């Protein structure tokens, strides 16, 4: 029997999560194409068996590229991911995240792509007052331009599905962490802590450190992508552990693993920072057969080991 998917495109495939998705697709013997403008990704992350092109999804050359490679499935991870940047530069954020995703959907319909797996967002998607862990039954009410542009992407892909019949899955991630995560910019707190602790540099915790996040390991997230491709499902799915862990707990666990001795400073909280966040993945468990497997302590050890070898 012929494989359903033979050619995959991963946008943002030189990035943290994207490069792990590429590895998983290569292991499954697909022909994998990667586009990334390298604004935040690194070419060294890209599997040597993938076909890499430095290209923005907003480039006028992008449609011709798509016509040439004719993907069966698209994993769309290219994005502006910095929430603070979205507040400072909302037009650029909308261009990349909303218009970029509309471009993917438009050409997916024209080229007969069989499925689009879209990287959406979890925490910023839901209203503050909603019950934790957030469920997909809660109506999205993002207030940041980042959350708004990610929701716009979901709605555009839903339009393409309803009108042109191209199935899509939007994966709404919790706080993803793991090897290859950059410690620059608005990176995850775990990668920032790992880099500073291993260099013996002082570090700061913003606010009280009691703000909670739902930390999900990158290997689990990649598995969600593969299941989203394989299963006959459409729509939005939360991908998280459903558990809240505060930043002080993360610091103390990592301090113990590394043997970090320096006292920690407190820095002012970021304006508008969400105090609590966790995602229910009950829908993903039921429809995708997905649940997180990597426990936090194990994931932290794997992440720190990677940073030690860097």
C-alpha positions, -999 to 999 in steps of 0.1 A, spaced: 0 0 0 13 34 -9 21 57 20 -5 84 25 22 111 28 55 110 9 65 147 8 64 169 39 72 206 42 82 220 76 81 258 78 103 271 106 121 238 105 154 252 117 138 263 150 135 246 184 104 226 179 104 225 141 138 208 139 126 180 162 95 176 139 119 173 109 139 146 127 107 126 134 96 128 98 130 117 85 128 87 108 95 79 92 112 79 57 94 109 43 110 133 19 113 164 40 117 200 28 125 228 53 120 265 48 132 289 75 143 326 72 168 319 101 155 350 120 154 328 152 163 293 139 198 278 132 207 259 101 228 235 123 196 223 138 183 210 105 187 172 99 212 167 71 188 144 53 162 172 49 162 196 20 168 231 35 161 264 18 166 298 35 133 315 27 106 335 44 70 323 40 62 360 32 87 360 3 73 365 -32 94 334 -42 75 312 -17 45 302 -39 69 291 -67 88 271 -42 56 254 -30 46 246 -66 80 230 -72 81 207 -41 43 198 -41 40 187 -4 14 162 7 15 175 43 26 208 57 38 214 93 35 251 97 57 263 126 72 295 111 60 323 133 67 355 152 67 339 187 77 367 210 46 380 230 63 413 239 74 419 203 38 414 192 28 443 216 56 466 203 52 456 166 17 443 161 18 449 123 48 427 118 33 401 141 1 400 121 20 399 88 40 368 98 14 349 119 -19 358 103 -10 366 66 17 339 67 -8 313 78 -33 325 52 -6 321 26 -1 285 37 -38 277 36 -44 294 3 -16 274 -15 -25 242 4 -59 244 -13 -45 252 -47 -19 224 -46 -42 197 -31 -22 193 1 -37 165 22 -33 181 56 -19 211 74 -6 207 110 -4 242 125 15 254 156 -9 275 176 -7 287 212 -23 277 245 -19 301 274 -24 334 254 -55 319 237 -77 318 267 -93 344 290 -77 350 324 -108 342 343 -113 308 328 -110 277 350 -76 260 350 -66 238 333 -80 255 302 -102 233 279 -109 239 242 -145 243 252 -135 278 266 -141 303 239 -108 319 228 -104 355 240 -67 365 234 -57 400 244 -21 400 231 -15 407 194 4 373 194 -26 354 207 -49 373 183 -27 365 152 -24 329 162 -62 326 165 -66 344 131 -43 316 117 -66 289 131 -97 307 116 -81 310 82 -72 273 81 -108 265 92 -120 286 63 -98 267 39 -111 234 54 -147 244 52 -145 259 17 -118 239 0 -117 207 21 -81 208 33 -80 192 68 -61 210 94 -51 204 130 -41 234 153 -20 223 182 -22 247 211 10 242 230 16 248 267 52 259 276 74 237 255 110 231 267 139 208 258 171 205 238 178 231 211 157 258 228 175 291 225 182 310 257 179 343 238 150 367 234 117 356 250 129 321 253 115 296 278 126 301 314 141 266 315 166 273 287 175 307 302 181 291 337 201 262 322 225 285 303 231 308 332 234 281 358 259 261 337 280 293 331 279 301 368 262 334 361 238 352 384 201 349 374 169 367 383 133 355 388 107 380 376 80 388 400 73 365 430 83 333 412 49 320 422 35 324 387 27 290 372 31 274 338 24 241 322 57 227 311 56 201 283 87 183 269 95 187 232 95 150 225 59 148 237 50 178 214 67 161 184 46 129 191 14 151 190 25 164 156 29 129 142 -5 118 156 -21 150 142 -8 139 108 -19 103 111 -53 106 126 -84 116 107 -91 146 130 -97 183 123 -96 213 147 -78 227 177 -62 205 204 -45 216 236 -11 199 241 0 202 277 3 183 309 -26 199 328 -3 205 357 8 239 371 44 243 382 56 276 396 89 292 385 104 289 420 99 251 418 116 250 384 146 270 398 150 247 428 148 215 408 174 228 383 196 242 410 197 207 426 206 190 392 233 215 383 246 222 418 241 259 414 252 280 444 246 316 436 217 335 453 188 344 430 177 380 424 141 391 420 133 413 390 101 433 384 73 413 369 66 418 332 35 440 327 4 420 320 21 387 329 -4 358 333 -1 345 369 -15 310 363 -16 288 332 -22 251 324 -39 233 296 -63 203 297 -53 177 271 -84 155 275 -96 162 240 -61 153 226 -62 121 246 -96 111 233 -91 121 196 -54 119 190 -45 92 215 -19 116 229 -8 121 265 24 135 279 49 108 288 80 127 299 79 137 336 92 171 345 123 159 364 133 136 335 128 164 310 148 189 330 177 164 332 176 158 295 175 195 288 204 203 311 225 174 296 220 190 262 231 224 274 262 209 290 272 194 256 265 225 237 
